[in-house]
Amino acid sequence: MLTILFIGDISGKPGRGAVARLLGPLRDRCGADLVIANAENAAGGIGLTKPTAIELLDAGIDVITLGNHAFAKPDIHALLDHESRVIRPANYPSGAPGKGWREYKTASGRSVAVVNLVGRVFMNPVDCPFACADAILDGLPDTVRTIVVDMHAEATSEKMAMGWHLDGRASAVIGTHTHIQTSDERVLPHGTAYLTDVGMTGVHDSVLGLDKDAVLERFLTGMPGKFAMAQGEATLQAAIIRIDPQSGHALGIERISVRENEVL
């Protein structure tokens, strides 16, 4: 059996701190062979920088995925071209820096393909994620049976449609972006683990990781204002996916939510 730990959108310094504090014990507890985390909000709440990427990789994350804020920080361009453990959505136009999927090896030598996609509904225009997913999966060698897809999208319908589209072809389709963990985890009929949104790793008492008072002010007055990262105890939200490495089919999926000061 192969175990994948997929961590929800890391939000700012508090989220990075929660990863540093919790990932080691959590990885040991679930026996994760590979740790994937979406970190498109890890640097000050928007984007990723080289120092924050290194911090997260040093904390034990094996693969970092991104999303619609992939290119928010200028120094990410060089990082994406040289750091194989960081990928950006594959359905950006071909001239974008970096790669949208890569094959990784676990400590036991098993191959895992990680694919990053971004949605188009209520988001910036990009290439079709469905056609892009088809092209990537059709091009993978038969030796790669375990395939994990990060579907970074706003619309629940688009994420769910991707789950059905890849059922039986991907080991897991995990949704990111909305920072709200959903409770619809399941293994689809042909063996793909699915979760509409894996959630957020950031301050628990916040609005999507942001200071709640600043967000409330915007909603109550309609006036523009600068958002700030929330401060306080963080929560790490993730999914544990169990996969049969021979077939590539999921055996189960479990969502978790762990407070930063919780004893593991």
TIKELO-875903 format. One record per residue: residue number from 1; z, x, y of N, C-alpha, C in turn. Coordinates in Angstrom, 1 decimal. Layout:
REM TIKELO-875903
REC;NUM;Z;X;Y;Z;X;Y;Z;X;Y
...
END
This chain:
REM TIKELO-875903
REC;1;0.0;0.8;-1.2;0.0;0.0;0.0;0.0;0.9;1.2
REC;2;-0.7;0.4;2.3;-0.8;1.1;3.5;-0.1;0.2;4.6
REC;3;0.8;0.8;5.4;1.5;0.1;6.4;1.1;0.6;7.8
REC;4;0.7;-0.4;8.6;0.3;-0.1;10.0;1.3;-0.7;11.0
REC;5;1.8;0.0;11.9;2.7;-0.5;13.0;1.8;-0.6;14.2
REC;6;1.7;-1.8;14.8;0.8;-2.0;16.0;1.7;-2.5;17.1
REC;7;1.9;-1.7;18.2;2.8;-1.9;19.3;2.1;-2.6;20.4
REC;8;2.7;-3.7;20.9;2.1;-4.4;22.0;2.1;-3.7;23.3
REC;9;1.3;-4.1;24.3;1.0;-3.5;25.6;2.3;-2.8;26.2
REC;10;2.2;-1.5;26.3;3.3;-0.7;26.9;3.2;-0.9;28.4
REC;11;4.3;-1.3;29.0;4.3;-1.7;30.4;5.2;-0.7;31.2
REC;12;4.5;0.3;31.9;5.2;1.2;32.8;6.3;2.1;32.1
REC;13;7.1;2.7;33.0;8.1;3.6;32.5;9.1;3.0;31.6
REC;14;9.6;1.8;31.9;10.5;1.1;30.9;10.0;1.0;29.5
REC;15;8.7;0.6;29.4;8.0;0.5;28.2;7.9;1.8;27.4
REC;16;7.6;2.8;28.2;7.5;4.2;27.6;8.9;4.6;27.1
REC;17;9.9;4.3;27.8;11.3;4.6;27.4;11.7;3.9;26.1
REC;18;11.3;2.7;26.0;11.6;1.9;24.8;10.9;2.5;23.6
REC;19;9.6;3.0;23.8;8.9;3.6;22.7;9.7;4.9;22.3
REC;20;10.1;5.7;23.2;10.7;7.0;22.9;12.1;6.7;22.2
REC;21;12.7;5.6;22.6;14.0;5.3;22.0;13.9;4.7;20.6
REC;22;12.9;3.8;20.4;12.9;3.0;19.2;11.9;3.4;18.1
REC;23;10.8;4.1;18.5;9.7;4.3;17.6;10.1;5.1;16.3
REC;24;10.9;6.1;16.5;11.3;6.9;15.3;12.0;6.1;14.3
REC;25;13.1;5.5;14.7;13.9;4.6;13.7;13.0;3.5;13.1
REC;26;12.2;2.9;14.0;11.4;1.7;13.6;10.3;2.2;12.6
REC;27;9.8;3.3;12.8;8.7;3.9;11.9;9.4;4.1;10.5
REC;28;10.6;4.7;10.6;11.2;5.0;9.3;11.6;3.7;8.6
REC;29;12.0;2.7;9.3;12.5;1.4;8.7;11.3;0.7;8.0
REC;30;10.2;0.7;8.7;9.1;-0.1;8.1;8.1;0.8;7.2
REC;31;8.4;2.1;7.3;7.5;3.0;6.5;6.1;3.1;7.0
REC;32;5.9;3.1;8.3;4.5;3.1;8.8;3.8;4.3;8.5
REC;33;2.5;4.2;8.0;1.6;5.3;7.8;0.8;5.6;9.0
REC;34;0.7;4.7;9.9;-0.1;4.9;11.1;0.5;4.0;12.2
REC;35;0.7;4.5;13.4;1.2;3.8;14.6;0.1;3.7;15.6
REC;36;-0.2;2.4;16.0;-1.2;2.2;17.0;-0.5;1.4;18.2
REC;37;-0.9;1.8;19.4;-0.2;1.1;20.5;-1.2;0.9;21.6
REC;38;-1.2;-0.3;22.2;-2.0;-0.5;23.4;-1.3;0.0;24.6
REC;39;-1.9;0.9;25.4;-1.2;1.5;26.5;-2.0;1.4;27.8
REC;40;-2.7;0.3;28.0;-3.5;0.2;29.2;-2.7;-0.1;30.5
REC;41;-1.4;-0.4;30.3;-0.5;-0.6;31.4;0.6;0.4;31.5
REC;42;0.5;1.5;30.8;1.6;2.4;30.6;1.9;3.2;31.9
REC;43;1.0;3.4;32.8;1.2;4.3;33.9;1.4;3.4;35.2
REC;44;2.6;3.1;35.5;2.9;2.3;36.7;2.5;0.9;36.6
REC;45;2.2;0.4;35.4;1.8;-1.0;35.2;0.3;-1.2;35.1
REC;46;-0.5;-0.2;35.4;-1.9;-0.4;35.4;-2.6;0.9;35.0
REC;47;-3.3;1.0;33.9;-4.0;2.2;33.5;-3.1;3.1;32.7
REC;48;-3.8;4.3;32.4;-3.1;5.3;31.7;-3.5;6.7;32.3
REC;49;-2.6;7.6;32.4;-2.8;8.9;32.9;-2.7;9.9;31.8
REC;50;-3.1;11.1;32.0;-3.0;12.2;31.0;-1.5;12.4;30.7
REC;51;-0.6;12.6;31.7;0.8;12.8;31.4;1.4;11.7;30.6
REC;52;1.1;10.4;31.0;1.7;9.3;30.2;1.1;9.2;28.8
REC;53;-0.1;9.6;28.6;-0.7;9.6;27.3;0.0;10.6;26.4
REC;54;0.2;11.8;27.0;0.8;12.9;26.2;2.2;12.5;25.9
REC;55;2.9;11.9;26.8;4.3;11.4;26.6;4.4;10.4;25.4
REC;56;3.4;9.5;25.3;3.4;8.5;24.2;3.0;9.1;22.9
REC;57;2.0;10.0;22.9;1.6;10.7;21.7;2.8;11.6;21.2
REC;58;3.5;12.3;22.1;4.6;13.1;21.7;5.7;12.2;21.1
REC;59;5.8;11.0;21.5;6.9;10.1;21.0;6.6;9.6;19.6
REC;60;5.4;9.8;19.1;5.1;9.4;17.8;4.0;8.4;17.6
REC;61;3.3;8.0;18.7;2.2;7.1;18.5;1.0;7.9;18.0
REC;62;0.3;7.4;17.0;-0.9;8.1;16.5;-2.2;7.8;17.2
REC;63;-2.3;6.5;17.6;-3.6;6.1;18.2;-3.2;5.2;19.4
REC;64;-3.8;5.5;20.6;-3.7;4.7;21.8;-5.0;3.9;22.0
REC;65;-4.8;2.6;22.2;-6.0;1.8;22.6;-5.8;1.3;24.0
REC;66;-6.9;0.9;24.7;-6.8;0.5;26.1;-7.4;-0.9;26.3
REC;67;-7.9;-1.2;27.5;-8.4;-2.6;27.7;-9.1;-2.6;29.0
REC;68;-9.0;-3.7;29.8;-9.8;-3.9;31.0;-9.3;-3.0;32.1
REC;69;-8.1;-2.3;32.0;-7.7;-1.3;33.0;-7.9;0.1;32.5
REC;70;-8.8;0.3;31.5;-9.0;1.6;30.9;-9.3;2.7;31.9
REC;71;-10.0;2.4;32.9;-10.5;3.4;33.8;-9.8;3.3;35.2
REC;72;-8.6;2.7;35.2;-7.9;2.5;36.5;-7.4;3.8;37.1
REC;73;-7.1;4.8;36.3;-6.6;6.1;36.8;-7.7;7.2;36.6
REC;74;-8.1;7.9;37.7;-9.2;8.8;37.7;-9.1;9.9;36.6
REC;75;-7.9;10.4;36.3;-7.9;11.5;35.3;-8.1;11.1;33.9
REC;76;-8.2;9.8;33.6;-8.4;9.3;32.3;-9.8;9.7;31.7
REC;77;-10.8;9.9;32.6;-12.1;10.1;32.2;-12.2;11.3;31.3
REC;78;-11.6;12.4;31.8;-11.7;13.7;31.0;-10.8;13.6;29.8
REC;79;-9.7;12.9;29.8;-8.9;12.7;28.7;-9.6;12.0;27.6
REC;80;-10.3;10.9;27.9;-11.1;10.1;26.9;-12.2;10.9;26.2
REC;81;-12.7;11.9;27.0;-13.8;12.7;26.4;-13.2;13.8;25.5
REC;82;-11.9;14.1;25.6;-11.4;15.3;24.9;-10.2;15.0;23.9
REC;83;-9.6;13.8;24.1;-8.5;13.4;23.3;-8.9;12.3;22.3
REC;84;-9.0;12.7;21.0;-9.5;11.8;20.0;-8.5;10.7;19.7
REC;85;-7.3;10.9;20.1;-6.3;9.9;19.7;-6.2;8.7;20.8
REC;86;-7.0;8.8;21.8;-7.1;7.7;22.8;-8.5;7.1;22.8
REC;87;-8.6;5.8;22.6;-9.9;5.2;22.6;-9.9;4.0;23.7
REC;88;-11.1;3.7;24.1;-11.2;2.6;25.1;-12.1;1.5;24.5
REC;89;-12.2;0.3;25.1;-13.0;-0.7;24.5;-14.4;-0.3;24.2
REC;90;-14.9;-0.5;23.0;-16.2;-0.1;22.6;-17.4;-0.8;23.3
REC;91;-17.1;-2.0;23.8;-18.2;-2.8;24.4;-18.3;-2.6;25.9
REC;92;-17.8;-1.5;26.4;-18.2;-1.0;27.7;-19.6;-0.5;27.6
REC;93;-20.3;-0.4;28.7;-21.7;0.1;28.7;-21.7;1.6;28.1
REC;94;-22.8;2.0;27.6;-22.9;3.3;26.8;-22.5;4.5;27.7
REC;95;-22.7;4.4;29.0;-22.4;5.6;29.9;-20.9;5.8;30.1
REC;96;-20.1;4.9;29.7;-18.6;5.0;30.0;-18.0;6.2;29.2
REC;97;-17.1;6.9;29.8;-16.4;8.0;29.1;-15.7;7.5;27.8
REC;98;-15.6;8.5;26.8;-14.8;8.2;25.7;-15.5;7.4;24.6
REC;99;-14.8;7.1;23.5;-15.3;6.4;22.4;-14.5;5.1;22.2
REC;100;-15.2;4.1;21.6;-14.6;2.8;21.4;-14.0;2.6;20.0
REC;101;-14.2;3.5;19.1;-13.6;3.5;17.8;-13.6;4.9;17.2
REC;102;-12.7;5.1;16.3;-12.6;6.4;15.6;-12.0;6.2;14.3
REC;103;-12.2;7.1;13.4;-11.6;7.2;12.1;-10.5;8.1;12.1
REC;104;-9.3;7.7;11.6;-8.1;8.5;11.6;-7.6;8.7;10.1
REC;105;-6.9;9.8;9.9;-6.3;10.0;8.6;-4.8;9.9;8.6
REC;106;-4.2;9.2;7.7;-2.8;9.1;7.6;-2.3;10.4;6.9
REC;107;-1.0;10.6;6.9;-0.4;11.8;6.3;-0.8;11.9;4.8
REC;108;-1.0;10.8;4.1;-1.4;10.8;2.7;-2.9;11.0;2.5
REC;109;-3.6;11.1;3.6;-5.1;11.3;3.5;-5.9;10.1;3.5
REC;110;-5.4;8.9;3.7;-6.1;7.7;3.7;-6.8;7.5;5.1
REC;111;-8.1;7.0;5.0;-8.9;6.8;6.2;-8.6;5.4;6.8
REC;112;-8.4;5.4;8.1;-8.2;4.1;8.9;-9.2;4.1;10.1
REC;113;-10.0;3.2;10.2;-10.9;3.0;11.4;-10.2;2.1;12.4
REC;114;-10.0;2.6;13.6;-9.4;1.7;14.7;-10.5;1.4;15.7
REC;115;-10.7;0.1;16.0;-11.7;-0.3;16.9;-11.1;-1.0;18.0
REC;116;-11.5;-0.7;19.2;-11.0;-1.3;20.5;-12.1;-2.2;21.1
REC;117;-11.8;-3.4;21.4;-12.8;-4.3;22.0;-12.1;-5.0;23.2
REC;118;-12.9;-5.5;24.2;-12.4;-6.2;25.3;-13.2;-7.5;25.4
REC;119;-12.5;-8.6;25.7;-13.1;-9.9;25.8;-13.9;-10.1;27.1
REC;120;-14.7;-11.2;27.2;-15.5;-11.5;28.3;-15.0;-12.8;29.0
REC;121;-14.3;-13.7;28.4;-13.9;-14.9;29.0;-12.7;-14.7;30.0
REC;122;-12.9;-15.1;31.3;-12.0;-14.9;32.3;-11.7;-13.4;32.6
REC;123;-12.7;-12.5;32.3;-12.5;-11.1;32.5;-13.8;-10.6;33.1
REC;124;-13.8;-9.3;33.4;-15.0;-8.6;33.9;-16.1;-8.6;32.9
REC;125;-17.4;-8.7;33.4;-18.5;-8.7;32.4;-18.7;-7.4;31.7
REC;126;-18.8;-7.5;30.4;-19.0;-6.3;29.6;-20.0;-6.7;28.5
REC;127;-20.4;-5.8;27.6;-21.3;-6.2;26.5;-20.6;-7.1;25.5
REC;128;-21.3;-7.8;24.7;-20.8;-8.8;23.8;-19.9;-8.1;22.8
REC;129;-18.6;-8.5;22.7;-17.7;-7.9;21.7;-18.0;-8.2;20.3
REC;130;-18.6;-9.4;20.1;-18.9;-9.8;18.7;-20.1;-8.9;18.1
REC;131;-21.1;-8.8;18.9;-22.3;-8.0;18.5;-21.8;-6.5;18.4
REC;132;-21.0;-6.0;19.3;-20.5;-4.7;19.2;-19.7;-4.5;17.9
REC;133;-18.8;-5.4;17.6;-18.0;-5.3;16.4;-18.9;-5.2;15.1
REC;134;-19.9;-6.1;15.1;-20.9;-6.1;14.0;-21.5;-4.7;13.8
REC;135;-22.0;-4.1;14.9;-22.7;-2.9;14.9;-21.8;-1.7;14.4
REC;136;-20.5;-1.8;14.8;-19.6;-0.7;14.4;-19.3;-0.9;12.9
REC;137;-18.9;-2.1;12.5;-18.5;-2.3;11.1;-19.7;-2.0;10.1
REC;138;-20.9;-2.4;10.6;-22.1;-2.2;9.7;-22.4;-0.7;9.6
REC;139;-22.0;0.1;10.5;-22.2;1.5;10.5;-21.2;2.4;9.8
REC;140;-20.1;1.8;9.5;-19.0;2.5;8.8;-19.4;2.9;7.4
REC;141;-19.0;4.0;6.9;-19.2;4.4;5.5;-18.4;3.5;4.6
REC;142;-18.9;3.3;3.4;-18.2;2.5;2.4;-16.8;3.1;2.1
REC;143;-16.6;4.3;2.3;-15.3;5.0;2.0;-14.2;4.5;3.0
REC;144;-14.5;3.9;4.1;-13.6;3.4;5.1;-13.3;2.0;4.8
REC;145;-12.2;1.7;4.1;-11.9;0.3;3.8;-10.9;-0.4;4.7
REC;146;-10.0;0.4;5.3;-9.0;-0.1;6.2;-9.5;0.0;7.7
REC;147;-9.7;-1.2;8.3;-10.2;-1.3;9.7;-9.3;-2.2;10.5
REC;148;-8.8;-1.6;11.6;-7.9;-2.4;12.5;-8.5;-2.5;13.8
REC;149;-8.6;-3.8;14.3;-9.3;-4.1;15.6;-8.3;-4.6;16.6
REC;150;-8.3;-3.9;17.8;-7.5;-4.4;18.9;-8.5;-5.2;19.8
REC;151;-8.2;-6.5;19.8;-9.1;-7.4;20.6;-8.3;-7.8;21.9
REC;152;-8.7;-7.0;23.0;-8.0;-7.1;24.2;-8.6;-8.2;25.1
REC;153;-8.1;-9.4;25.1;-8.7;-10.5;25.8;-7.8;-11.5;26.4
REC;154;-8.2;-12.3;27.3;-7.4;-13.3;28.0;-7.4;-14.6;27.2
REC;155;-8.5;-15.0;26.8;-8.6;-16.4;26.2;-8.2;-16.3;24.7
REC;156;-7.3;-17.2;24.3;-6.8;-17.3;22.9;-8.0;-17.7;22.0
REC;157;-8.9;-18.5;22.5;-10.0;-18.9;21.7;-10.9;-17.8;21.4
REC;158;-11.1;-16.9;22.3;-12.0;-15.7;22.1;-11.4;-14.8;21.0
REC;159;-10.1;-14.6;21.1;-9.4;-13.8;20.1;-9.5;-14.4;18.8
REC;160;-9.2;-15.7;18.7;-9.2;-16.4;17.4;-10.6;-16.4;16.8
REC;161;-11.6;-16.6;17.7;-13.0;-16.5;17.2;-13.3;-15.2;16.6
REC;162;-12.8;-14.1;17.2;-13.0;-12.8;16.6;-12.3;-12.6;15.3
REC;163;-11.2;-13.2;15.2;-10.5;-13.1;13.9;-11.3;-13.8;12.8
REC;164;-11.8;-14.9;13.0;-12.7;-15.6;12.1;-14.0;-14.9;11.8
REC;165;-14.6;-14.3;12.9;-15.8;-13.6;12.8;-15.7;-12.4;11.9
REC;166;-14.5;-11.7;11.9;-14.3;-10.5;11.1;-13.5;-10.7;9.8
REC;167;-13.2;-12.0;9.5;-12.4;-12.3;8.3;-13.1;-11.7;7.1
REC;168;-12.4;-10.9;6.4;-13.0;-10.3;5.2;-13.7;-9.0;5.4
REC;169;-14.0;-8.7;6.7;-14.6;-7.4;7.0;-13.7;-6.4;7.7
REC;170;-12.7;-6.9;8.4;-11.7;-6.0;9.0;-10.3;-6.3;8.3
REC;171;-9.5;-5.3;8.3;-8.2;-5.5;7.7;-7.3;-6.3;8.6
REC;172;-7.4;-6.1;9.9;-6.6;-6.8;10.9;-7.3;-6.9;12.2
REC;173;-7.1;-8.1;12.8;-7.6;-8.3;14.2;-6.3;-8.7;15.0
REC;174;-5.9;-7.8;15.9;-4.7;-8.0;16.6;-5.0;-8.2;18.1
REC;175;-4.5;-9.3;18.7;-4.8;-9.5;20.1;-3.8;-8.8;21.0
REC;176;-4.3;-8.3;22.1;-3.5;-7.8;23.2;-3.9;-8.3;24.5
REC;177;-3.2;-8.0;25.6;-3.5;-8.3;27.0;-2.6;-9.3;27.7
REC;178;-2.2;-10.4;27.0;-1.5;-11.4;27.8;0.0;-11.1;27.9
REC;179;0.5;-10.1;27.1;1.9;-9.7;27.2;2.9;-10.7;26.7
REC;180;2.4;-11.8;26.1;3.3;-12.8;25.5;3.0;-12.9;24.0
REC;181;4.0;-12.6;23.3;3.9;-12.6;21.8;3.7;-14.0;21.3
REC;182;2.7;-14.2;20.5;2.4;-15.5;19.9;3.0;-15.5;18.5
REC;183;3.1;-16.7;17.9;3.8;-16.9;16.6;2.8;-17.4;15.6
REC;184;1.6;-17.0;15.7;0.6;-17.5;14.8;0.1;-16.5;13.8
REC;185;0.9;-15.5;13.5;0.5;-14.4;12.5;0.2;-15.1;11.2
REC;186;-0.9;-14.6;10.6;-1.3;-15.1;9.2;-2.3;-14.1;8.6
REC;187;-2.5;-14.3;7.4;-3.6;-13.6;6.7;-4.7;-14.6;6.5
REC;188;-5.9;-14.4;7.1;-7.0;-15.4;7.0;-7.5;-15.4;5.5
REC;189;-8.3;-16.5;5.2;-8.7;-16.7;3.8;-9.3;-15.5;3.1
REC;190;-10.1;-14.7;3.8;-10.8;-13.6;3.2;-10.1;-12.2;3.3
REC;191;-8.8;-12.3;3.8;-8.0;-11.0;3.8;-7.8;-10.3;5.1
REC;192;-8.1;-10.9;6.2;-7.9;-10.3;7.5;-6.6;-10.7;8.1
REC;193;-5.7;-9.8;8.4;-4.4;-10.2;9.1;-4.8;-10.5;10.6
REC;194;-4.2;-11.5;11.1;-4.5;-12.0;12.5;-3.3;-12.4;13.2
REC;195;-3.3;-12.0;14.5;-2.2;-12.4;15.5;-2.9;-12.5;16.9
REC;196;-2.7;-13.6;17.5;-3.4;-13.9;18.8;-2.9;-12.9;19.8
REC;197;-1.6;-12.6;20.0;-1.2;-11.6;20.9;0.1;-11.0;20.3
REC;198;0.1;-9.6;20.3;1.2;-8.9;19.7;2.4;-8.8;20.7
REC;199;2.1;-9.1;21.9;3.2;-9.1;22.9;3.2;-7.8;23.8
REC;200;4.4;-7.5;24.3;4.6;-6.5;25.4;5.7;-5.6;25.0
REC;201;5.6;-4.3;25.4;6.8;-3.4;25.3;7.1;-3.1;26.7
REC;202;8.1;-3.7;27.3;8.5;-3.6;28.7;9.8;-4.3;28.9
REC;203;10.2;-4.4;30.2;11.5;-5.1;30.6;11.5;-6.5;30.1
REC;204;12.6;-6.9;29.5;12.7;-8.2;28.9;12.8;-9.3;30.0
REC;205;13.7;-9.0;31.0;13.8;-10.0;32.1;12.8;-9.7;33.2
REC;206;11.6;-10.1;33.0;10.5;-9.8;33.9;9.4;-10.9;33.8
REC;207;8.4;-10.7;34.6;7.2;-11.5;34.4;6.1;-10.6;34.0
REC;208;5.9;-10.5;32.7;4.8;-9.6;32.1;5.1;-8.1;32.4
REC;209;6.4;-7.8;32.5;6.8;-6.4;32.9;6.9;-6.1;34.3
REC;210;6.6;-7.1;35.2;6.7;-6.9;36.6;8.0;-7.5;37.1
REC;211;8.4;-7.0;38.3;9.6;-7.6;38.9;9.5;-9.1;39.2
REC;212;10.4;-9.9;38.6;10.2;-11.3;38.7;10.3;-11.9;40.1
REC;213;11.1;-11.3;40.9;11.2;-11.8;42.3;10.0;-11.7;43.1
REC;214;9.3;-10.5;42.9;8.0;-10.3;43.6;7.0;-11.3;43.1
REC;215;6.9;-11.5;41.9;6.0;-12.5;41.3;6.2;-13.9;41.8
REC;216;7.5;-14.3;41.8;7.9;-15.6;42.3;7.5;-15.8;43.7
REC;217;7.7;-14.8;44.5;7.4;-14.8;45.9;5.9;-15.2;46.1
REC;218;5.1;-14.5;45.3;3.6;-14.8;45.4;3.3;-16.2;45.0
REC;219;3.9;-16.7;43.9;3.7;-18.1;43.5;4.2;-19.1;44.5
REC;220;5.4;-18.8;45.1;6.0;-19.8;46.0;5.3;-19.9;47.3
REC;221;4.8;-18.8;47.8;4.3;-18.7;49.2;2.7;-18.6;49.2
REC;222;2.1;-18.2;48.1;0.7;-17.9;48.2;0.3;-16.7;49.0
REC;223;1.3;-16.0;49.4;1.0;-14.8;50.3;0.8;-13.5;49.4
REC;224;-0.1;-12.7;49.8;-0.3;-11.4;49.0;0.9;-10.5;49.2
REC;225;1.2;-9.8;48.2;2.3;-8.9;48.2;2.2;-7.8;47.1
REC;226;2.9;-6.7;47.2;2.8;-5.7;46.3;3.7;-5.9;45.1
REC;227;3.2;-5.9;43.9;4.0;-6.1;42.7;4.7;-4.7;42.4
REC;228;5.9;-4.8;41.8;6.6;-3.6;41.4;7.0;-3.8;39.9
REC;229;7.1;-2.7;39.2;7.6;-2.8;37.8;9.0;-3.2;37.8
REC;230;9.3;-4.1;36.8;10.7;-4.5;36.7;11.6;-3.4;36.1
REC;231;12.9;-3.5;36.4;13.8;-2.5;35.9;14.8;-3.2;35.0
REC;232;15.3;-2.5;34.0;16.3;-3.1;33.1;16.0;-2.8;31.6
REC;233;16.7;-3.5;30.8;16.5;-3.3;29.3;15.2;-3.7;28.9
REC;234;14.5;-2.9;28.1;13.2;-3.2;27.6;13.2;-3.8;26.2
REC;235;12.1;-4.4;25.8;11.9;-4.9;24.5;10.7;-4.3;23.9
REC;236;10.7;-3.9;22.7;9.5;-3.4;22.0;9.0;-4.5;21.1
REC;237;7.8;-5.0;21.3;7.2;-6.0;20.4;6.0;-5.4;19.7
REC;238;5.9;-5.8;18.4;4.9;-5.1;17.6;4.6;-6.0;16.4
REC;239;3.6;-5.6;15.6;3.3;-6.2;14.3;3.3;-5.2;13.2
REC;240;3.8;-5.5;12.1;3.8;-4.7;10.9;2.8;-5.3;9.9
REC;241;1.7;-4.5;9.6;0.6;-5.0;8.8;0.6;-4.2;7.5
REC;242;0.7;-4.9;6.4;0.6;-4.3;5.0;-0.8;-4.5;4.5
REC;243;-1.4;-3.4;4.0;-2.8;-3.5;3.6;-3.0;-2.8;2.2
REC;244;-3.8;-3.4;1.4;-4.3;-2.8;0.2;-5.4;-1.8;0.5
REC;245;-5.1;-0.5;0.3;-6.1;0.5;0.7;-7.4;0.5;-0.1
REC;246;-7.3;-0.1;-1.3;-8.5;-0.1;-2.2;-9.5;-1.2;-1.7
REC;247;-9.0;-2.3;-1.4;-9.9;-3.4;-0.9;-10.0;-3.5;0.6
REC;248;-9.0;-2.9;1.3;-9.0;-3.1;2.7;-8.5;-4.4;3.2
REC;249;-8.1;-5.3;2.3;-7.5;-6.6;2.7;-6.1;-6.5;3.0
REC;250;-5.6;-7.4;3.9;-4.2;-7.4;4.3;-3.4;-8.1;3.2
REC;251;-2.2;-7.6;3.0;-1.3;-8.3;2.1;-0.3;-9.1;2.8
REC;252;-0.1;-8.8;4.1;0.9;-9.5;4.9;0.9;-9.0;6.3
REC;253;1.5;-9.8;7.2;1.7;-9.4;8.6;3.0;-10.0;9.1
REC;254;3.8;-9.2;9.8;5.1;-9.6;10.3;5.2;-9.2;11.8
REC;255;5.5;-10.1;12.7;5.7;-9.7;14.1;7.2;-9.4;14.3
REC;256;7.4;-8.5;15.2;8.8;-8.1;15.4;9.0;-8.0;16.9
REC;257;10.3;-8.1;17.4;10.7;-8.0;18.8;12.0;-7.3;18.8
REC;258;12.1;-6.1;19.3;13.4;-5.3;19.2;13.8;-5.0;20.6
REC;259;15.1;-5.3;20.9;15.6;-4.9;22.2;15.9;-3.4;22.2
REC;260;15.8;-2.8;23.4;15.9;-1.3;23.5;17.3;-0.8;23.0
REC;261;18.3;-1.5;23.2;19.7;-1.0;22.8;20.1;-1.5;21.4
REC;262;19.2;-2.1;20.7;19.5;-2.6;19.4;19.6;-1.5;18.4
REC;263;20.5;-1.6;17.5;20.7;-0.5;16.5;19.8;-0.8;15.3
REC;264;18.9;0.1;15.0;18.0;0.0;13.9;18.5;0.6;12.6
END
